[in-house]
Structures are given as C-alpha cells and as structure tokens.
Amino acid sequence: MNLVNLITICSFIGVILLGVMWLTVQDMRNHQPHARIRTRMQQSFVTQVVRGKEGGKADHDLFKVSRHDNILSRWFGPKLVRLKTVAAARGVQIVIGAGIVGEIVALLMVHFMPLPDFATPLLTLGLPAAAVVQAYRFLVDRFRKRFLDAFPDVIDLIVRAVRAGVPVTQVIASAASECPEPLRTEFKLMGDSLQVGLDLEEVLAVAVRRIQVADFSFFCVCLLLQRETGGQLGETLENLAGIVRTRREIRQKTKALTGEARITTKILAAIPVVIMLSMYFANHDYLMVLFDTEAGNKLLTFGVISIVMGIVVITKMSKLDTSR
C-alpha cells in the first residue's frame, strides 16, 4: 500500500469518526433540559400563526424577519429578532462591539505571544466568534433574569383584575403600564396585537417564540386551557405565581450556594496579575525575563493558556443553569 492510498483511507476514516462524533454531540444536546423544554414549548403551540386566505395571505407572524428566506436568513433571522427582543436596538451594537474587541485582543495575542503557525488563524477567527457568542448569551441571560424577577407581580396583577371581572385580553393591554421593563414592552406589544384584531392564540404563540422563557410559556398554556375548557382562571394563575416565585427562590439559593466557587475563581484569576505587578515594582529585571527571552515568552504563553482553561472549567462546574 502506497502513501497516497494510506492517506486516503485515513482521511475517510477520519471523516466518518467526525460525523459520528457530530451526531453524538447533537443527540446529547437534544437531550439537555433546555432542549426538552424548547420542544415542549413548541408542541404546546401547534397552531400555525400564518393562515392562508382567499385572494392573498395575511402574515401576522411578528417573529418573521423577511419573506425571502434562505439558509442565512433562517439561521440569523431568529437570532437577530431574539437579540432585538432582549436588548432592543443596542443589542446588535453590543454584539458587534464584543466581536471587534475580541478581534483586537486576538491580533495582540498573535503579535506578542509566540504561538505556532496553525494557531494564528484559529485565534483570529475563533476569539471574535467566541466573544460574539458570549455577548449574545449575556444579553439573553440578563433579559431572562429581569423578566423572571418581575413576572410574578404581573401575574398577581392579572389575577386581581380577572377576579374583578375584567377580560384577560383587556388586562394584558392595561398591564403594560403597570409593569417594569422588559415586561412593559412585551405586554404592550401583545396588547397592541390584540387591539388590532389578532386572535389570542396567535398572539400568545408569537410571544412564546419571541420571549422563550419557560415560566411565561406556562402562563400562556394556562390562558389557552382556560379559554378552551373553562374553570377558575384566577386560582390557576395564583398557583402559577406561587410556582414562579418558588423557582426564583431556588435560583437565588443556587446562586448563594455556588458563591464560594465563583469568588474562588475570581481570586485565582487575580492572583497571577497581582503577583506580576508586585514583582514589576519590586524587581523589574527579574520579571522582564518572561517578556524579553524566547523561553520566557513560551512559559508566559503556557501559563496564560493554563489559567484561562482552568477558569473556564471551574466556572462551568460552579454554574447551575436554573433560569429556564
């Protein structure tokens, strides 16, 4: 067997292994809690929002960005709309700014750090992409936290109005003026949609896909079930408010229990910086060996990479995702 055949066989086996690994990772992601919750949310609203009519089509889908869909628009469209939902017009600017900062840091690292040749394109492309993803996740997590902090009070407001005899559709429109951001914007959009004649089921389906918070989807399911089967809506929503508050208390307790690990991570990240600054003022020549010699540059690069990987691992271990 010559070298060409050996390389071909190895490449074929490598492609197969990569495909199997990719399928395994996708299957593991589909079995994660957030993936199961998203599937349940989608199954709860099986009614199509876009309905065809004779003589034309009425498109009421507020989540849709463009009528001319392609691969890029189907992938980036929901992300852009989600970003606009969680951070308004500033979201795109924040994400782009994070990408620019990541690219600048990557260029500085390539210029000053003795990295191998294959790491240069990976760093210049991967670091900005990682910065964009982290900025996007930060904005989504901040939106979810602010939404869930004020959501139980809004449910209590709706419960009092429903028990007073006010229709739910009217309560949703009037609740926008009584609740803080970001609930004010979302409920105002729902109220405006109801006032222009859209059906409650369509409005709730679009809101669930736009907001993507499990507690809010439970609220929408309660409204739809009460509309179809009847019953005491006030009592159901009151129980839901208690569940939402209990979940919020669990998140706060989780944050308190993981506080030690989080502060430990920050201390471990600050110790090398403090030591290097102290050494810079105490013995300048001793520290500059790391920057002026090739061996020192390699040692400094290895130390930075090791610290970053350790911080990422510790942060991942100490972070419990209970926001959904």
RAJOHU-V135534 format. One record per pair of residues at least 12 apart in sequence whose C-alpha atoms are under 8 Angstrom apart, sorted by the first residue. I is the first residue (numbers start at 0). GAP is how many residues later the second one is. Records with the same first field share a line. If there is no record, write none. Layout:
I: GAP / GAP
This chain:
33: 290
36: 177
37: 174
40: 167 / 173 / 176
43: 177
44: 160
46: 155
47: 154
48: 12 / 153 / 156 / 157
59: 138
60: 145
61: 144
62: 15 / 18 / 143 / 146 / 147
63: 13 / 14
64: 12 / 13 / 16
79: 12
80: 129
81: 128 / 129
82: 53 / 56 / 57
84: 125 / 126
85: 53 / 54 / 57 / 96
86: 52 / 56
90: 48
93: 41
94: 36 / 37 / 40 / 41
95: 36
97: 30 / 33 / 34 / 37
98: 29 / 30 / 32 / 33
99: 28
100: 27 / 30
101: 25 / 26 / 27 / 28 / 29
102: 21 / 22 / 24 / 25
105: 17 / 18 / 21 / 22
106: 17
109: 13 / 14
112: 184 / 185 / 188
113: 180 / 183 / 184 / 187
114: 186
140: 182
142: 39
143: 69 / 179
144: 178
145: 35 / 36
146: 34 / 35 / 36
147: 67 / 96 / 100
148: 99
149: 29 / 30 / 33
150: 32 / 93
151: 89 / 90 / 92 / 93
152: 88
153: 21 / 25
154: 82 / 83 / 86
155: 81 / 82 / 85
156: 18
157: 13 / 14 / 17
158: 74 / 75 / 76 / 78 / 79
159: 74
161: 71 / 72
162: 71
168: 22 / 25 / 31
169: 21
171: 15 / 16 / 18 / 19
172: 14 / 15 / 17 / 18 / 19 / 21
173: 17
174: 12 / 13
175: 12 / 15
185: 21
189: 13 / 14 / 17
200: 23
203: 16
207: 12
212: 111
213: 110
214: 29 / 109
217: 22
218: 18 / 21
221: 14 / 15
249: 72
250: 71 / 72
253: 66
257: 60 / 61
260: 53 / 54 / 57
261: 53 / 56
264: 46 / 49 / 50
268: 38 / 42
